[in-house]
Amino acid sequence: MTYNKITKDILTAIIDIVGDDAVITGHDGLEKYSHDETEDLQYYPEVVAKPRSTGEVSALLKLCNEHLIPVTPRGGGTGLSGGALPIMGGLLITMERFNKILDIDEQNLQATVEPGVITEEFMNQVAAKGLLYPIDPASKGSCFIGGNVSHGSGGPRVVKYGTIREYILNLEVVLPSGEIIWTGANTLKYSSGYNLTQLMIGSEGTLGIVTKIVVKLIPAPTTDALMMASFSSNDAACKAVSAIFRAGIVPSALEFMERRGVEWVMEHDGIVFDLKDDVMAFLLIEVDGTNTDVIFNDCEKINQVLEEFGCTEVLFAESAAQKEELWRIRRTMAVSVKSNSIYKEEDTVVPRAALPQLIKGIKDTGAKYGFESVCYGHAGDGNLHANIIKANMSDEDWNTKLKDGIREIFELTVSLGGTLSGEHGIGLVQKDFMYIKYSPIHFELWRGIKQVFDKNYILNPGKIFN
């Protein structure tokens, strides 16, 4: 596909649509939008536009479609797959001014929000009304809800409450042609033709730009308990995960952390934690609900399971402050790992009972190719974030052999019944591995869908597949 550059006339038209104060062209101003949180990749757009309304987004897309200008939508810039990188230059449309919570409907337990609303701010506002929006990725303090929708994001509490797909009822979307549609209905049931809402979730801005989101809410739990379980090996900790569910307990969160990740959090963030010499892995387990007796009964059952799998110690958080401190260890782990070494993060997901084989395979692959790894993630979902650490690996091996090692990790993941990404998306950095999981017919179907929505391939080109 051949794209055109943004000429002076097109730039003037962009300014006419959004206003001079909402357009960035200078190199220094563009730098912020040239990267996200994906490794050290950097691609500069030619122009950044900051629309304020659905009509402005529509006019921008219509203009770019007519002139074959590539367009990259951008949320909070917290992505880990390169989905917001403007690899073809062109126009980057940032949704940062779409930052309003338009309505919280307590009667119907739903809300209407703009895509630039920060996830944690939305969670806090609905919590103040006794409601819960349970999709809480680690970057919830800075990521946008629109980006969460586009990437199918999750977080720790997906294990009990379900994925983001179960909480998005309807979307207002601007198509690449500039046409504006609602994808579904503000109802809990939907059986009227193809489900365009679900198609948009996880499409990573390749089919349209979301401008309004109707979200399902649920009553908030009134109490919870949190425990940190220690193990002498990764294998023992991972084997305990599926056993907890087999015992009839569904925690509201069940997170896995390797010792080294905890060590780096302590070094990077100054968190004080009593890390015993014989502890190699942790499970952070939360149980919530409305009945304290039921919660503590569940905790007792979980504790029995943990003992069966050689748990060396269980720390029960005794206060809200201690709970927050334990959660901070988990939530800051990605930043702490990143601060220590050049790294790549792979977002693997398998059926939860296969976690022991997955983490062993990651370690074996690292030994084969010479890289190290720190693993953590949403063990209750089988979703393991494998952070591959350069450490002492030579530059030549890192640049030439590492890709083979990552491929072997994904081949193992797929062989265990899993897939390439649980919540980070495919974007730019994982698309070369898609063939491991998907057949030529999958690519044919995807390209057909892309062409129906975006016949000129202007919207977020080069993402998910070539």
Number of C-alpha atoms within 10 A of each C-alpha: 7 9 15 13 15 20 10 9 9 15 16 13 15 25 17 11 20 20 15 13 9 16 19 18 13 11 13 9 13 18 13 12 23 21 22 23 15 21 16 10 13 17 18 21 25 20 22 25 25 21 24 18 14 19 17 18 29 22 21 24 28 18 19 24 21 12 17 21 24 27 29 26 25 29 27 23 22 22 24 23 27 27 35 32 29 28 22 22 21 23 28 26 25 23 27 19 15 22 16 15 19 13 11 20 14 15 6 13 15 24 22 20 23 25 29 25 24 25 23 19 15 20 18 14 15 22 16 10 12 14 20 20 25 22 25 21 21 19 18 20 12 17 22 29 26 30 30 29 25 28 27 23 23 23 23 27 23 22 20 18 18 15 18 24 19 13 20 22 23 23 29 20 24 24 21 29 21 22 15 19 13 17 18 21 14 19 12 13 8 12 7 8 7 11 13 13 18 19 14 23 22 21 21 27 27 27 24 27 30 28 24 23 23 23 22 22 22 17 14 18 14 11 12 17 22 26 21 20 22 27 26 19 17 23 18 20 27 27 18 24 27 19 18 21 15 11 13 11 15 19 24 21 23 27 26 27 26 21 25 16 23 25 17 22 25 18 13 16 14 9 16 11 13 6 13 12 8 12 18 20 25 26 29 23 23 21 22 22 16 12 12 14 10 13 18 15 11 21 21 12 14 25 17 14 19 25 15 12 17 15 23 14 17 17 12 15 16 11 11 11 10 13 18 12 16 18 16 15 23 20 18 19 26 22 14 20 24 17 13 14 13 15 22 20 22 23 23 24 28 25 17 22 19 18 28 17 16 27 22 13 16 25 18 14 21 19 13 10 17 19 22 19 24 23 24 24 26 25 29 30 26 26 26 26 25 22 22 24 22 20 15 11 15 12 10 9 14 20 10 10 14 20 15 12 20 22 16 16 24 26 17 21 27 18 14 17 12 22 22 24 22 23 23 26 27 26 25 21 19 21 17 14 18 17 12 17 16 12 10 9 9 13 15 11 11 14 15 13 14 18 13 12 17 20 14 22 23 27 29 26 23 18 25 23 17 10
